[in-house]
Amino acid sequence: MTDTGTLNALVALDPDEVVTHSFVRDVPLARGRVLALITLDNGRDHKRPNTLGPATLLELEGVLDALAERAARAEIAGVAVTGKPFILAAGADLTKVGEIPSRDVGKQLAQLGHRVLGKLSELGVPSFTFINGLALGGGTEIALNSTYRTVDSSIPALALPEVFLGMIPGWGGSWLLPNLIGIENALKVIVENPLKNNRTLKGREVFELGIADAIFPPANFLEDSLRWADGVLTGAIEVKRPHQPGRLERLAKWDIAVGIARKQLLAKIGPVAEAPYRALDLLRAAKNTTRAEGFAAEDEALADLVAGDQFRASIYAFNLVQKRAKRPEGAPDKSLAQPVTKVGVVGAGLMATQFALLFARRLQVPVLITDLDQARVDKGLSTIHSEIDKLRDKGRISPDETNRLKALVTGTTDRTDFADADWVIEAVFEELGVKQDVFADIERYVSETAVLATNTSSLSVEAIGAKLAHPERLVGFHFFNPVAVMPLIEVVRTPQTTDAVLSTAMVTAAALKKNAVITRDTPGFVVNRILAKVLGETMHAVDSGTPLEVVDSALDPFGMPMSPFALLELVGLKVGAHVLDTHHAAFPDRFFASSTLHALAEHGRIYERDAKGTVKGFDRTALRIVRGGTSPMTGEQIRERVEVGLADEIKRMLDDGVVHAAEDIDLCLILGAGYPFQMGGVTPYLDRVGASERAFGGTFHEPPIRGVE
């Protein structure tokens, strides 16, 4: 039971809460029955979803208590909940949850949510939720706590994204969902989808999974839902739930499914992230616990997690992606940007074809590719057309859009065709002289206002423009591979780059639906400089004689999705060696080069894999190549070297103005290198483990981003 003092403390968490009010009206049904309809509405437009703060929950509780009294007097036959137009509810305000001062308060908030939403099953009459729009977290749990659910076929998203943010569904979802739709479906919604870039469900999926009992089109959704509810209340409609687990599933399938999910998680993300494994524990226990026991377990798990380091780091990361990424630091006024009505791509290889398709698809403007000869151009066009066909076959674009995109992308070997291009980007070999010559030649044909962009990953952008007559038109525009998937672009400004060119680059990145971070022109910019530090220390440990298996697991506490060697194989061993060489040349006192890595690159692999690509161990030839070295390190020594080295390097980057703040570095690593949310990028982690203090006697964040007691 939550006392008055606790309630006051919870409300004090968010004194400026935008309260989502519970408006009630009676809806007459057939045969004289009445259904009480609660509409959740915070009085704001669709840009500010309904949220469920303490004051909102307490108001909803009062409304439900009053309706329970009316039900006892037989004044109403049922209660339904729906939302304002297009939105049911988006759960708790995460910013405020992130300010919870103690584990005890976190537990009390979990208990309050359970107490209030749980009343939907204790009214004395059936309860319904009409899912009319966005439903996330607590919004979905409102529906799950109800007796029945309908869904609008057009809703944009329904999800339980808590695991992605370092939490678990803590207002009933972890127990109610598996007992409604079965363990395998629940694992998909609660664990698998959040870890797939926070995947959400559309209306049809919500119905097919069995989360909703009925689905209706948007035109008459409320009327249809009310009519359906009337049919349920009168017994004219029988609700069937084919996915609801039975005795056989609980005996034979439940534990096996959870065990498989655990093995998959360990293989995919490692053991560091706490929330997914707590969710698995709750889902497994839901097989044979009571509702009250399940809710009590959720209270304890949620309290532990919201008080911990990983949740605080996750909220920090979430705010970076949701807020800072949308308002890039140092971006010039958008009014300075010039329109991009035609794009030129120099090159027709893998990266060039990815650029061409992305620009055509997002900007809907003509895109012209060029290369040394017609055969290369034709091959590039064929690759682009094949990728467009794949999008059509997957149902992601229509046949008309397929034809339109193919018509937008053309090829040439005559660079005079670039004369009317507003934007020209190169995707040629990563060699300074080659890029210099390409731009010097292209400048002869393009207009005086055309922006020239280089996709270099580590070369000096200013040096690339050394042969240009107008170097002020050059900007770095560094994509990450695969281009269509990775959300980051590092926009690199040289001392000559004008505000108009920089503004055009930032506006173009946004039009491509990418997040852009502005960096100074320095070796490796942000992501590759951090990568070079990690991989350089990794290979230094190998060169010192440390066994591969020790090196491979040394950085596991970082919680990265893959080991350093797996990352090297992913980016390419030759690319990795080039990155290390570039940084060693620029900063020989701090970055290691590795002749061993060059030898591994010539061999082509580090791991031995089976036909499916599964790692079976280390390649025998790779083991012979790395033999030598007389001063092996322990895993702990390697990790400490990497941690302190990263803290030192990031402090130098900030002091040199490579980016505006530590937040920009974390944003780059989250979006461009897959650093996990529960780590918060890298700087909160370095503060927490004491590496910042050891490296420069301070912290990147004050106070450090960490949990509470």
SULVEN-V129364 format. One record per backbone hydrogen bond with DSSP energy under -1.0 kcal/mol. NH is the residue of the N-H (numbers start at 1). CO is the residue of the C=O. Records with the same first field share a line. If there is no record, write none. Layout:
NH: CO / CO
//
This chain:
7: 3
8: 4
9: 5
10: 6
11: 7
12: 8
13: 10
14: 11
17: 14
19: 17
21: 41
23: 39
25: 37
27: 35
29: 33
33: 30
35: 27
36: 78
37: 25
38: 80
39: 23
40: 82
41: 21
48: 45
52: 91
57: 53
58: 54
59: 55
60: 56
61: 57
62: 58
63: 59
64: 60
65: 61
66: 62
67: 63
68: 64
69: 65
70: 66
71: 67
72: 68
73: 69
74: 71
75: 70
77: 34
79: 126
80: 36
81: 128
82: 38
84: 40
87: 84
88: 134
89: 134
90: 50
97: 93
98: 94
99: 96
100: 97
106: 102
107: 103
108: 104
109: 105
110: 106
111: 107
112: 108
113: 109
114: 110
115: 111
116: 112
117: 113
118: 114
119: 116
120: 117
121: 118
122: 119
128: 79
129: 148
130: 81
131: 150
132: 130
134: 86
135: 157
136: 89
137: 159
139: 136
141: 137
142: 138
143: 139
144: 140
145: 141
148: 127
150: 129
151: 214
152: 131
153: 216
155: 152
158: 201
159: 135
164: 161
165: 162
166: 163
167: 162
174: 169
176: 172
177: 173
179: 175
180: 177
181: 177
182: 178
186: 182
187: 183
188: 184
189: 185
190: 186
191: 187
192: 187
193: 188
195: 191
196: 193
198: 194
199: 193
201: 158
206: 202
207: 203
208: 204
209: 205
210: 207
211: 206
212: 206
213: 149
216: 151
221: 218
224: 220
225: 221
226: 222
227: 223
228: 224
229: 225
230: 226
231: 227
232: 228
233: 229
234: 230
236: 231
237: 231
244: 241
250: 246
251: 247
252: 248
253: 249
254: 249
257: 253
258: 254
259: 255
260: 256
261: 257
262: 258
263: 259
264: 260
265: 261
266: 262
267: 263
268: 264
269: 265
270: 265
278: 274
279: 275
280: 276
281: 277
282: 278
283: 279
284: 280
285: 281
286: 282
287: 284
288: 285
294: 290
295: 291
296: 292
297: 293
298: 294
299: 295
300: 296
301: 297
302: 298
303: 299
304: 300
305: 301
306: 302
307: 303
308: 305
312: 308
313: 309
314: 310
315: 311
316: 312
317: 313
318: 314
319: 315
320: 316
321: 317
322: 318
323: 319
324: 319
325: 320
331: 328
336: 333
337: 334
343: 366
344: 423
345: 368
346: 425
347: 370
353: 349
354: 350
355: 351
356: 352
357: 353
358: 354
359: 355
360: 356
361: 357
362: 358
363: 359
364: 360
367: 408
368: 343
369: 410
370: 345
377: 373
378: 374
379: 375
380: 376
381: 377
382: 378
383: 379
384: 380
385: 381
386: 382
387: 383
388: 384
389: 385
390: 386
391: 387
392: 388
393: 389
394: 390
395: 392
396: 391
402: 398
403: 399
404: 400
405: 401
406: 402
407: 403
408: 404
409: 405
410: 367
412: 369
417: 414
418: 415
419: 416
421: 418
422: 342
423: 342
424: 451
425: 344
426: 453
427: 346
431: 429
435: 431
436: 432
437: 433
438: 434
439: 435
440: 436
441: 437
442: 438
443: 439
444: 441
445: 442
446: 442
451: 422
452: 473
453: 424
454: 475
464: 460
465: 461
466: 463
468: 465
473: 470
474: 471
475: 452
476: 492
477: 454
478: 490
486: 482
489: 515
490: 478
491: 517
492: 476
493: 519
498: 472
502: 498
503: 499
504: 500
505: 501
506: 502
507: 503
508: 504
509: 505
510: 506
511: 507
512: 508
513: 510
514: 509
515: 487
517: 489
519: 491
520: 658
522: 520
525: 522
528: 524
529: 524
530: 526
531: 527
532: 528
533: 529
534: 530
535: 531
536: 532
537: 533
538: 534
539: 535
540: 536
541: 537
542: 538
543: 539
544: 540
545: 542
546: 541
551: 547
552: 548
556: 553
558: 555
559: 556
567: 563
568: 564
569: 565
570: 566
571: 567
572: 568
576: 572
577: 573
578: 574
579: 575
580: 576
581: 577
582: 578
583: 579
584: 580
585: 581
586: 582
587: 583
590: 587
591: 587
598: 594
599: 595
600: 596
601: 597
602: 598
603: 599
604: 600
608: 617
610: 614
613: 610
616: 608
619: 606
623: 619
624: 620
625: 621
626: 622
627: 624
631: 544
638: 634
639: 635
640: 636
641: 637
642: 638
643: 639
644: 640
645: 641
646: 642
647: 643
648: 644
649: 645
650: 646
651: 647
652: 648
653: 649
654: 650
655: 651
656: 652
657: 654
658: 653
664: 661
665: 661
666: 662
667: 663
668: 664
669: 665
670: 666
671: 667
672: 668
673: 669
675: 669
679: 676
680: 677
681: 676
686: 682
687: 683
688: 684
689: 685
691: 686
692: 686
694: 690
695: 691
696: 692
697: 693
706: 704
708: 307
//
